[in-house]
Amino acid sequence: MNPSPIQAVVFDWAGTMIDFGCRAPVVALRDVFGQAGIEISETEARADMGKAKRDHVRALLAMPRIAGLWRDRYGAASTEADVDRLHDAVEPRMREAARTCAALIPGAAEVAADLKARGVRIGSTTGYTRPMMADILPLAVEQGYAPEVVVCAGETAAGRPSPLMMWKALVELGAWPARACVKVDDAVVGIGEGLEVGAWTVGLSASGNGVGLSAEDLAALPAAERAARIEASAAVLRQVGAHYVIDSVADLPAALSEIEARIAAGETPR
């Protein structure tokens, strides 16, 4: 029996439970575009973070600066064949980069263990494909994190910010109603996914794409700069509708306690 009014928590992966700073996709995308003769910035690589990687590649190619560089180099606008070629190159590079960035974010294993002990179901969605997750999943298990359900990019008709991946996770978990479930994510599209489902949403402002630094690099910043960067990231997540915004998954228990009280009081996400 579940003693918590929360039926399920669905987590993102990079920047949420693993890979503090969400660095692996940036490395892979910049490498692959560079090999194609197009240098993209870290800011450009992060702009659509959280989308399925095919959609992410397509979004990069549509950026005016990058589209112009592509036309200059290849004499024509990019096509879906180019999207396919770049995505196919990203996949093995992502797998390599993800392996090196698979450390759990501090607090992730402990939070998951507490939820499991209280009977809350644990699922996950990701912009990574199943092959990109192949090495991450066993490494996460070794570190103490094993969600019951993993829904990967390409396994639903549309990726985030559509609700389909989270709906699939909730269906496989047998968790309902969605208003008694929670989505935890560091990316704008992940918050959108949770809102579209009708779940409570918790944004992570320090550990993910919004700041984009490893834990060590973030800690090394002067205190005022560190606080300003985290607040700027938090402001974006609040702007897109996150019900709660916290620094990292380590801070999640307090937010979940508030959500539990609101569910018990009959409140719904809105």
C-alpha positions in Angstrom: 0.0 0.0 0.0 1.2 3.5 -0.8 1.2 5.7 2.3 1.9 8.8 0.2 -0.8 10.6 -1.8 1.8 10.9 -4.6 1.3 7.9 -7.0 4.5 8.3 -9.1 7.5 10.5 -9.7 8.8 10.6 -13.2 12.4 11.8 -13.5 14.4 13.1 -16.4 18.0 11.7 -16.7 20.8 14.1 -17.7 21.0 17.2 -15.5 18.4 15.7 -13.2 19.6 12.3 -11.9 22.9 11.9 -13.7 25.5 14.2 -15.4 25.5 17.3 -13.2 25.5 20.2 -15.7 24.0 18.1 -18.6 27.3 18.1 -20.4 27.2 14.9 -22.5 24.8 16.2 -25.2 26.7 19.4 -25.6 30.0 17.5 -26.2 28.3 15.1 -28.7 26.4 17.8 -30.7 29.3 20.2 -31.0 31.7 17.4 -32.1 29.3 16.1 -34.8 28.5 19.5 -36.2 32.2 20.4 -36.1 33.0 17.3 -38.1 30.4 18.5 -40.7 32.3 21.8 -40.9 29.8 23.8 -38.8 31.0 25.2 -35.5 28.1 25.6 -33.0 28.4 27.3 -29.7 27.6 25.8 -26.3 24.7 28.2 -26.0 23.2 27.0 -29.3 23.7 23.4 -28.3 21.8 24.0 -25.1 18.9 26.0 -26.5 16.7 23.0 -27.2 18.0 20.6 -24.6 15.7 17.9 -23.5 14.2 17.3 -26.9 14.7 14.0 -28.7 18.1 14.2 -30.3 16.7 14.0 -33.8 14.4 17.0 -33.0 17.4 18.7 -31.3 19.5 18.3 -34.5 16.6 19.6 -36.6 16.2 22.6 -34.3 19.9 23.5 -34.5 19.8 23.3 -38.3 16.8 25.7 -38.3 18.7 28.4 -36.3 19.3 31.3 -38.6 23.1 31.5 -38.0 23.6 27.8 -38.3 21.3 27.6 -41.4 23.3 30.4 -43.0 26.6 28.6 -42.3 25.1 25.4 -43.8 24.0 27.1 -47.0 27.5 28.8 -47.3 29.2 25.4 -46.9 26.9 23.1 -48.9 25.2 25.5 -51.3 21.7 24.7 -50.2 19.5 24.5 -47.1 19.7 21.4 -45.0 17.3 18.6 -45.7 15.8 15.7 -43.7 18.5 13.6 -45.2 21.0 15.9 -43.4 19.1 15.6 -40.2 19.2 11.8 -40.5 23.0 11.8 -41.2 23.8 14.1 -38.3 21.5 12.2 -35.9 23.1 8.9 -36.9 26.5 10.4 -36.2 25.3 11.9 -32.9 24.1 8.5 -31.5 27.5 6.8 -31.1 29.1 10.0 -30.0 26.4 10.5 -27.4 26.8 7.0 -26.1 30.5 7.6 -25.6 30.0 11.0 -24.0 27.2 9.7 -21.8 29.4 6.9 -20.4 31.8 9.5 -19.1 29.1 11.6 -17.6 27.0 8.9 -15.9 27.8 9.8 -12.3 24.6 10.2 -10.2 23.9 13.7 -9.0 24.4 13.8 -5.2 21.1 12.8 -3.5 19.6 11.0 -6.4 20.0 7.5 -5.1 18.8 8.5 -1.6 15.7 10.3 -2.9 14.8 7.3 -5.1 15.3 4.8 -2.2 13.0 6.9 0.0 10.3 7.1 -2.6 10.5 3.3 -3.2 10.3 2.6 0.6 7.1 4.7 0.7 5.5 2.9 -2.2 5.8 5.7 -4.7 6.3 4.4 -8.2 9.4 5.7 -10.1 9.6 6.2 -13.8 11.8 8.2 -16.2 11.7 9.8 -19.6 14.6 11.1 -21.7 15.6 12.7 -24.9 18.2 10.0 -25.3 17.5 7.0 -27.6 17.6 3.4 -26.2 21.1 2.8 -27.6 22.3 6.0 -26.0 21.0 4.7 -22.7 22.5 1.3 -23.1 25.6 2.0 -21.0 24.0 4.5 -18.6 21.3 2.1 -17.2 23.7 -0.5 -15.7 26.0 2.3 -14.4 23.0 3.9 -12.7 22.1 0.6 -11.1 25.6 0.2 -9.8 25.2 3.5 -8.1 21.9 2.7 -6.6 19.3 4.1 -9.0 17.0 1.9 -11.1 13.7 3.4 -12.1 10.9 0.9 -12.8 10.2 2.4 -16.3 12.5 4.1 -18.8 10.9 5.7 -21.8 13.4 6.8 -24.5 13.2 9.2 -27.4 11.7 7.5 -30.5 9.4 5.2 -28.4 6.4 7.4 -28.8 4.9 9.2 -31.8 6.3 12.6 -30.5 8.8 13.6 -27.9 8.9 16.3 -25.3 7.3 18.8 -24.7 4.4 16.5 -25.9 2.9 14.5 -23.0 3.2 11.1 -24.8 6.5 9.9 -23.2 5.2 10.6 -19.7 1.8 9.2 -20.5 3.6 6.0 -21.6 5.6 6.0 -18.3 2.4 6.4 -16.2 0.6 3.7 -18.2 3.5 1.2 -17.7 3.6 2.1 -14.0 -0.1 1.8 -13.6 -0.1 5.2 -11.9 -3.1 7.5 -11.9 -4.6 10.1 -11.8 -1.9 12.3 -13.3 -2.8 15.1 -10.8 -1.3 12.8 -8.1 2.0 12.4 -10.1 5.1 14.5 -10.3 7.5 15.3 -13.1 11.1 16.4 -12.1 13.2 17.9 -14.9 16.0 20.5 -15.5 14.8 21.4 -19.0 12.0 23.6 -20.3 10.6 20.9 -22.5 10.6 18.5 -19.6 8.5 20.9 -17.5 6.2 21.3 -20.5 5.8 17.6 -20.7 4.7 17.4 -17.1 2.3 20.3 -17.5 0.7 18.8 -20.6 0.1 15.6 -18.7 -1.5 17.5 -15.8 1.0 16.5 -13.2 2.9 18.6 -10.6 6.2 19.8 -11.9 9.5 20.4 -10.2 12.3 22.2 -12.0 16.0 21.9 -11.1 17.9 25.1 -11.5 21.5 24.4 -10.5 22.3 20.8 -11.6 21.1 21.0 -15.2 21.1 22.7 -18.5 20.1 26.1 -17.2 23.6 26.6 -15.6 25.4 24.0 -17.6 28.4 23.6 -15.3 29.8 20.5 -13.5 29.4 20.6 -9.7 33.1 21.4 -9.3 33.0 24.3 -11.7 29.8 25.7 -10.2 31.3 25.5 -6.7 34.4 27.3 -7.9 32.4 30.4 -9.1 32.4 33.5 -6.8 29.3 33.2 -4.6 27.5 36.2 -6.2 28.0 34.9 -9.7 27.0 31.4 -8.7 23.8 32.7 -7.1 23.0 34.9 -10.1 23.4 32.0 -12.6 21.2 29.7 -10.5 18.6 32.4 -10.2 18.6 33.1 -13.9 18.1 29.4 -14.6 15.3 29.2 -11.9 13.5 32.2 -13.5 13.2 30.5 -16.8 11.8 27.4 -15.2 9.3 29.4 -13.2 8.4 31.4 -16.3 7.4 28.2 -18.2 5.1 27.1 -15.3 7.1 24.9 -13.0 5.1 24.5 -9.7 8.3 24.3 -7.7 11.9 25.2 -8.5 14.8 23.8 -6.5 18.6 23.6 -7.0 19.0 19.8 -7.4 17.3 16.5 -6.7 18.9 16.6 -3.2 16.4 19.3 -2.4 13.4 17.3 -3.7 12.0 15.8 -0.4 10.9 19.2 0.9 9.1 20.0 -2.3 7.4 16.6 -2.4 6.2 17.1 1.2 4.5 20.3 0.1 3.0 18.5 -2.9 1.7 15.7 -0.7 0.0 18.1 1.6 -1.6 19.9 -1.3 -2.8 16.7 -2.9 -4.2 15.5 0.5 -6.0 18.9 0.8 -7.7 18.3 -2.6 -5.6 20.7 -4.6 -4.8 20.0 -8.2 -1.9 21.3 -10.4 -2.8 24.4 -12.3 
